[in-house]
Amino acid sequence: MERLDRLFEELKSANEDSLGYPAAKDFDYSAIERFLEFPINNIGDPFAQSTYRVHTRECEREVVAFFAEATRAPQDDWWGYVTNGGTEGNLYGLYLARELHPDGIVYYSEATHYSVSKNLHFLGMRHITIRSQSNGEIDYDDLLETLKIHRDRPPIIFANIGTTMTEARDDIGRIAAMMDRMAIRERYIHSDAALAGGYAAYLEPRPAWDFADGADSVAISGHKFLGAPIPCGIVIARKHNVQRIARSIDYIGSLDTTITGSRSGFSPLMLWYRLQQLGEKGLRERLARSLANAEYLVERLVGIGVPAWRNPNAITVVLPRVSPDIQQRWQLATAGDISHVLVLPNVGRDQIDAFVAELASSAKEDACKV
Ligand SMILES: *Cc1c(COP(=O)(O)O)cnc(C)c1O
């Protein structure tokens, strides 16, 4: 069909250049294409039985188990499922926090993803924005001062493990220790690790982002660092907390523990297949490549006089806002006075060199115009 052919070519070319959004492209899912023949549906809880048997729950459980280990979830006290993406995982974490602490206050930094304020609006949760430092990390002094003012309400910390624009990581260990010192026991910490959750476990030094550091739930996107043709993600939480809100539903013969009813059975299969192919070794290799190339990009940009930088161990390179032409050409996300490049595992030196060369020549053109 001509329309399809045209669309295919358009997407092919758009996909080649994009450098500014966190979607890895180095995947091949052709081996599981045949599963599109079935109306797969993982409705309900991945760990419970269901009357509907066209599902991939076993794969889903293995995917969740893989990330439970990577996030150092407590033995025998974790639960999770494959979501539609980071946003759903964050919504789940906040929902759980609200059920456990109905009068809690959510604290999050001003660099938090735009979807979070919408989630908080859905849930009707009281929330306070905390200042960010210039690198995008939460301002711990502002957080401490604000916590002191509201000591009568349980804090719910929404931490960023990789902010959207600068990939800054809030230190969950430091925040937990802060609350320990204030003798705040009733509390909840959610870790939004949409991008960095795909590799944070393999960074050295390891950032303070997971259950062992004090998180009560973690959300990760599957289509970002891992790479997938359909948006997806993983959410993991402490099981004893989830059990307090689970409800058994006769109609599906399962537990209604997830946000949506029907859930993709294809996404868990994708992630399972991806993890089978890559394993921890493959993830570590892809991370090393990304980190080395991110450093290379910073050096090349600084070399042509562009004051680019990145947070320690980040694969996101930040540069001063680029021209609309460059933004369009390379699909660079831009907010305020900065743009960023995501150096995912598929980004090679050739592409980096081409990008830097174009940036250099467009800067020269601009200089001539003045
Ligand atoms: C991408 C992102 C999200 C949203 O994740 P989706 O998978 O797009 O729903 C949330 N938080 C952060 C920090 C992100 O980078």
The ligand as a MOL file (V3000), in Angstrom:
LIG
                    3D

  0  0  0     0  0            999 V3000
M  V30 BEGIN CTAB
M  V30 COUNTS 15 15 0 0 0
M  V30 BEGIN ATOM
M  V30 1 C 10.8420 10.0730 30.1580 0
M  V30 2 C 10.6610 10.4360 31.5790 0
M  V30 3 C 9.4490 10.2060 32.2330 0
M  V30 4 C 8.2390 9.6820 31.5010 0
M  V30 5 O 8.4460 8.4120 31.0420 0
M  V30 6 P 7.5920 7.8230 29.8090 0
M  V30 7 O 8.2040 6.4780 29.6480 0
M  V30 8 O 7.8210 8.7530 28.6680 0
M  V30 9 O 6.1890 7.7750 30.2460 0
M  V30 10 C 9.3530 10.4980 33.5670 0
M  V30 11 N 10.4010 10.9970 34.2390 0
M  V30 12 C 11.5880 11.2430 33.6530 0
M  V30 13 C 12.7090 11.7710 34.4570 0
M  V30 14 C 11.7550 10.9680 32.2950 0
M  V30 15 O 12.9270 11.2310 31.7200 0
M  V30 END ATOM
M  V30 BEGIN BOND
M  V30 1 1 1 2
M  V30 2 1 2 3
M  V30 3 2 2 14
M  V30 4 1 3 4
M  V30 5 2 3 10
M  V30 6 1 4 5
M  V30 7 1 5 6
M  V30 8 2 6 7
M  V30 9 1 6 8
M  V30 10 1 6 9
M  V30 11 1 10 11
M  V30 12 2 11 12
M  V30 13 1 12 13
M  V30 14 1 12 14
M  V30 15 1 14 15
M  V30 END BOND
M  V30 END CTAB
M  END
